[in-house]
Amino acid sequence: MLRGRSRLPVLAEVSGPSDGTRAWSLRKNDFESLSGALPRLGGQRVLLLTGDAEATAVAGIALASAAVAGGRRTVLVECDLTHPRLAAQLGLSAAPGVHEYLRWEAEPGEILQPLVLGGPAASGAAEPLVCICGGRPASKTATLLGLQSFAHMIEKLRGAYELVVVTGPSIEDEPEACGAVARRAEAVIAAQAPDGRATRSLRAAIKRLPAPAVGAISIAQRS
């Protein structure tokens, strides 16, 4: 049995969408929770989120939005290329995205989609949140994400933005693809489903990644 010190510290708890569809938004207390978590991440600028697929997408949107609301220049990159969902959740164009860029079918400027945050909690945002969707669904994602062009993309984004938030493939369903993304990240955050606790297998899998695990974001179903 894993003892307390083996658990990932919960960095923030946020409410997810009521029905899992687009037009998802953060509440004021979500921003406050995430804003408090951001300083605990130190100077890491490329953060990988992985875990429950739906929770990963919501946690990535939440963390990136809170960073922008706090005045950080931030880009949100979707790397779950098997089951891309960011476009549907935020009402963005599904393609071109990461998949098309890695296949040399799109230029860098074609995959950047700015999203202006609304509401009083986002009043500190000086710039929009820039999103890069996964693109059309892909197979052999580990091969795509292992390309040097992916490493180059992340490095270019790291130089252009203060924070790069990456929603990755599931560590449990696609460990090789997730590992390829983790090699380009500086820290890993677990995305926990509404049960509020990462499973033992999820914690163990995340701790085997080449980037250090710094904590978890827990998603609660919004009523």
C-alpha positions in Angstrom: 0.0 0.0 0.0 1.3 3.4 -1.0 1.9 5.8 1.9 1.0 9.5 2.0 4.4 10.6 0.7 3.8 8.6 -2.5 0.6 10.6 -3.3 0.8 13.5 -5.7 0.0 16.8 -4.0 -3.2 18.4 -5.2 -2.3 21.8 -6.7 -5.8 22.9 -7.4 -9.4 21.7 -7.5 -11.6 23.2 -10.3 -15.2 22.6 -11.5 -15.6 21.0 -14.9 -18.3 21.5 -17.5 -21.8 20.4 -16.6 -22.2 18.3 -19.8 -18.7 18.0 -21.3 -19.5 20.1 -24.3 -18.2 23.4 -25.6 -18.7 26.8 -24.1 -16.9 25.6 -21.0 -16.0 28.4 -18.5 -14.1 28.9 -15.3 -15.8 30.2 -12.1 -14.1 32.8 -10.0 -13.1 30.3 -7.3 -11.5 28.1 -10.0 -9.3 31.1 -11.1 -8.4 31.7 -7.5 -7.4 28.1 -6.9 -5.3 27.9 -10.0 -3.7 31.3 -9.5 -2.5 30.0 -6.1 -1.1 26.9 -7.8 0.9 28.6 -10.5 3.6 30.0 -8.1 4.1 26.5 -6.7 5.3 25.4 -10.2 8.5 27.4 -9.9 10.2 28.4 -13.1 9.0 25.5 -15.2 7.8 26.8 -18.5 6.7 23.6 -20.4 4.1 21.7 -18.4 2.6 18.4 -19.5 -0.8 17.3 -18.2 -1.9 13.7 -18.5 -4.3 11.3 -16.8 -8.0 10.8 -17.3 -8.6 12.0 -20.9 -11.6 14.3 -20.2 -10.0 15.6 -17.0 -6.7 16.3 -18.9 -8.5 18.5 -21.4 -10.4 20.5 -18.8 -7.3 20.9 -16.5 -5.2 22.1 -19.5 -7.8 24.7 -20.4 -8.2 25.8 -16.8 -4.5 26.1 -16.1 -3.7 28.0 -19.3 -6.7 30.3 -18.8 -5.6 31.1 -15.2 -2.1 31.9 -16.4 -3.4 34.3 -19.1 -5.7 35.9 -16.5 -2.7 36.4 -14.3 -0.9 38.3 -17.1 1.3 35.4 -18.4 1.8 35.0 -22.2 0.5 31.4 -22.6 0.0 28.9 -25.3 -2.2 25.7 -24.9 -1.0 22.8 -27.1 -3.1 19.7 -27.6 -1.0 16.5 -28.1 -3.7 13.9 -27.6 -3.7 13.2 -31.4 -5.7 10.0 -31.2 -8.7 11.6 -29.6 -8.4 15.4 -30.1 -11.2 17.3 -28.2 -9.9 20.8 -27.6 -11.6 22.3 -30.7 -15.0 21.0 -29.8 -14.7 22.2 -26.2 -13.6 25.7 -27.1 -15.4 26.2 -30.4 -12.2 26.4 -32.4 -11.3 25.1 -35.8 -10.3 21.4 -35.5 -7.5 21.7 -38.2 -4.9 22.4 -39.1 -3.2 21.6 -35.8 -0.3 19.6 -34.4 -0.9 16.6 -36.6 -0.8 18.7 -39.8 2.2 20.6 -38.7 4.2 17.5 -38.0 3.3 16.1 -41.4 4.5 19.3 -43.0 0.9 20.1 -44.2 0.7 23.4 -42.3 2.9 26.4 -41.5 3.4 27.6 -37.9 1.2 30.6 -38.3 -1.7 28.5 -39.6 -2.1 26.4 -36.4 -2.2 29.3 -33.9 -5.7 30.2 -32.8 -6.2 33.1 -30.3 -9.0 32.9 -27.7 -10.0 36.0 -25.8 -11.1 35.2 -22.3 -14.3 36.8 -20.9 -15.7 37.5 -17.5 -14.4 39.6 -14.5 -12.0 36.9 -13.4 -10.1 37.3 -16.6 -9.7 41.1 -16.3 -5.9 40.7 -15.8 -5.4 39.2 -19.2 -3.3 41.5 -21.4 -3.3 39.1 -24.3 -5.6 36.2 -25.6 -4.9 32.6 -24.8 -3.2 31.1 -27.9 -4.4 27.5 -28.7 -3.0 24.8 -30.9 -5.5 22.0 -31.5 -4.5 18.5 -32.2 -5.8 18.5 -35.8 -7.4 15.5 -37.4 -7.2 12.2 -35.5 -4.0 10.4 -36.0 -2.6 6.9 -35.7 1.0 6.0 -34.7 1.0 9.1 -32.5 4.2 8.0 -30.7 6.0 8.2 -34.0 4.7 11.6 -34.8 5.5 13.0 -31.3 8.9 11.5 -31.4 9.9 13.5 -34.5 12.5 16.1 -34.3 10.0 18.6 -35.7 7.9 18.2 -32.6 10.9 18.9 -30.4 11.6 22.0 -32.5 8.0 23.1 -32.2 8.1 22.9 -28.4 11.4 24.7 -28.2 10.1 27.5 -30.5 7.0 27.9 -28.3 9.1 27.9 -25.2 11.0 30.9 -26.6 7.9 32.8 -27.6 5.7 32.3 -24.6 6.1 32.5 -20.8 4.2 29.3 -20.3 3.5 26.3 -22.6 0.7 24.1 -21.3 0.6 20.7 -23.1 -2.4 18.3 -22.9 -0.9 15.0 -23.6 -2.0 11.5 -24.6 -3.2 9.2 -21.8 -0.2 7.8 -19.9 -2.1 4.6 -19.2 -3.5 4.1 -22.7 -0.6 5.5 -24.8 2.5 5.3 -22.6 5.0 5.6 -25.5 3.3 8.6 -27.0 3.0 10.3 -23.6 6.7 9.5 -22.9 7.6 11.2 -26.2 5.9 14.4 -25.1 7.3 14.2 -21.6 10.8 14.2 -23.0 10.1 17.8 -24.2 8.4 18.9 -20.9 10.0 20.4 -17.8 7.3 19.1 -15.4 4.2 16.8 -15.4 0.9 17.4 -13.7 -1.7 14.6 -13.2 -5.3 15.3 -14.2 -7.7 13.6 -11.8 -11.2 12.6 -12.7 -14.2 13.6 -10.5 -13.6 10.8 -8.0 -10.9 13.2 -6.7 -8.1 10.7 -6.4 -5.5 9.5 -8.8 -5.3 5.8 -9.0 -2.2 3.9 -7.9 -1.4 2.9 -11.4 -1.7 6.5 -12.7 0.6 7.8 -10.0 3.1 5.0 -10.7 3.0 5.6 -14.5 3.5 9.3 -14.2 6.5 8.9 -11.9 8.1 6.8 -14.6 8.1 9.6 -17.1 11.3 11.4 -17.9 10.0 14.7 -16.6 9.3 15.2 -12.8 5.8 15.0 -11.5 4.9 18.1 -9.5 1.3 17.5 -8.5 -2.2 17.0 -9.6 -5.3 19.1 -10.6 -8.5 17.6 -9.5 -11.7 18.1 -11.6 -15.1 18.1 -9.9 -18.3 17.7 -12.0 -20.2 21.0 -12.0 -23.7 20.8 -10.8 
